[in-house]
Amino acid sequence: MRLALFDLDGTLVDRGAAFADAVTDLVHDHAYGPEIERWLRTELADTAGREDFVRLRDVFRLDEDPGHLWRVYVDRMASAVTCRPAVLDSLARLKEAGWSIGVATNGASDLQRAKVRATGLAGLIDGIAASGDIDVRKPDPRLFELAAARCGTQLTAGDWMTGDNPETDIAGGTAAGLRAIWVRGRPWPEGLTARHHAVDDVTEAVDHLLAHSLE
């Protein structure tokens, strides 16, 4: 069985729009002012974890429990995040073609899994490895290896990694021995290892994988 690993945020799901909505809701629900809102949008722009809400409490001397604020944020993100029907349909076709599908993602375990459940991805993927599981982040090869293990297999020649981040997804996947598909969006850094294929949308990546199923 062939293995296809995917990044989550910015590849399978739209984190950017969900993040904006989640922060807006959290700020509104807790009657926070613009200073806290600006802090949240800046500090959590790329990634978020429970420890960020400890910092939030300390910086602004809030009374709320950081654990409660984190759970609220996770719930708001899960409510706001989306995965396009076309992406779900593409993954269903890949699964029907006999591929094993995994997710290798940087991020807190509970947050990333909440997104997977909320978007309908849970029924299509065979395993997920989040950096919060073992405190190891992409591009470390161990996260890709864990994702494969969660899918009940191990990395082998001919397996693929698809993602939007040139350094963590593409260079990281290549270093782990995977073929890599870059979903364009971010600038490609000079001197970085070339990807095996590039697409404008993750559905095109799935089409590429299906076309190479017999290789």
N, C-alpha and C positions, 0 to 999 in steps of 0.2 A: 504494500500500500504506500502510495506517495504521500508526503507530508508537505502541507502548505501552512506556514506561519504568517500571521498578520499582526501589525501594530494595531492598537486600538484607537487612541486619540488622534484625530486628524487623518486617519486612514479609513477605519470602519465607521467611526462615529464623529459627529461634529462637536468637539469639545468647546470650541470658541463661543458658539451661540449659547450652548448650555451654561457655560461659565458666566456669561454676562447676565443671563436670566436668573441664575442661582444666587449671585451676589445681590442683584436688585431685590429679590424676594427676601433674602436674609436680612438685608439692611432695613427693608420696610417692616418686616415682622418684629424686629427688635428696636425699631425707632432710633436707629443709629444715624449720626450726622454725616455730612459729606467728607469729613476727615477720615473717619473709619472706612467709609466706602472707597475712598481713593487708596487707602492702605491695602485693603483687600484686593482691589483690582490690580495693584502693582505687585504685591508680595505673592499672590496666588496665580499670577498670570500664566506661568509655565507648568507648575505642579503644585499640589496641595497635600498636606498631611495633618494629622492630629496635632503635631507639635507646633504648627503654624498658629493654631488657635490658643495655644499656651502663650505664644509670643503676643498675640493680639490682646489677650487679657492683661499681660504684663505691661505692654506699651501704653494701653489706654486705661489701665486700672479698672477693668470691668468686673462686675459682680458675678456674671454668668460663669457656670462651670465650662471649661474648655471642651471637655468630653461631650457635653450637651450641644455646644455650638458646632462641633465637628459632625455629630450625628445629624443635626439640622442641615448642615451643608451637604452631606452625603445624600440625604433625602431630596433636597432641592435639585442637586445635580441629576439624580436618577429620574426625577420628574421632568426635567427639562431636556435631557439628552435625547438625540434621535439617531436612528440608522435608516437611511433611505430604503424604501421597498426594493429598488433596483439592486442594492447591495445584498439584501437578504435573499433575493431571487438568485443572484449570481452564486452566492455561497451554497445555496440549495443545489444548484446545478453541479457545482464542484463536488459536493458530497455524494450526489447521485452517481457521479463518474468514478467514485471509488477513492477519492482523496480523503485523507485525515486532515482536519482543520484545527489549528491551534492559534492561540493569541499569546504574544510575548509583549508585555507592556510595562513601561515604567509608571509607578504610581502606587498609592496605598491599596492594599489588598481589598479592604471592604468597599472602598470607593469604586475601584475598577470592576469588581464583580457586581456591584449594584447597577452599573451602567450596562453590563452584559445582560443581566436579567431584565432590565427595564426596556431594552431595545429589541428583544426577541432574538438576540444572538445566542442565548444559552442553548437553545435547541439545535443549533447548527454547528457549534464548535465541540471538539472532543476534549479539549483541555485548555487551561489558561495558567500562565505564569506571570505574576505581577512582582515588580521589584520589592514590594513590601513583604513578600512571602519569605525571602531569604536575605534581605538587605543587600541585594546585588542589583545593579542597574545596567541596562544596555548602555554601551556596547559590550559589556562583559559576556563572553561566550557561555558562561554558566546559566544565564537566564534563558538563552535559546535551548540549551540542553534540558533545562527544567521544563520548558514548554513542551518539548518532544516527549519527555518522560510522562508528563501529565496527559499526553495523548496516547500513552501506552506503547511508545516506541522510542527510538533513539535517532539522532541525526545521522543521515546517510547521504552519500553522493546522489545528487539529483533532487534533493529537497530544496524548498524555496522559502525566502523571507520577503514580504512586501510591506513597505512603510513609506512615510513621507519625510522622515528625518535622515539626511544623508549620512550623518556621523553615527547615530545610535542604531538606526535600522539597517542601512545599506552597508556601511563599513563594518558594523558589528556583525551583521549576518554573514558577510563575506569572510570575516575572520573566523567565524564559527564553522566555515566549510559549506555554507549555503549559497545557492544562486540567489540573486537579489533583484527585486523589481522596485524601482523608485517611483512613487506617486508624486509628480512634480508639484511644486508650490513654493518651497523654500529655495533660496539660492544654493547652487552647488558649490561647495568650497573648493578653492584651488588646491591641486595636489592630492585630493582625496581619491581613493581607489574607485575606478570606474564601475558603475552598476552593470548588470547583465542586460537589463531592459528598463525602459522608462515609459510611463503612461501618464495621462492627464487625470485618470479616474480609476479607482480601485476595481470597478467593474471591467475595465480594459485589462487589468492585471489578471483577473480570473479568466478572461477570454484567452489570454496568452498561456496560462497554465493548462487550460483545457486543450489548446492546440498542441501542447507539448506533452500530453498525457502518455503518449506511447514512446517517448524518447527513452 
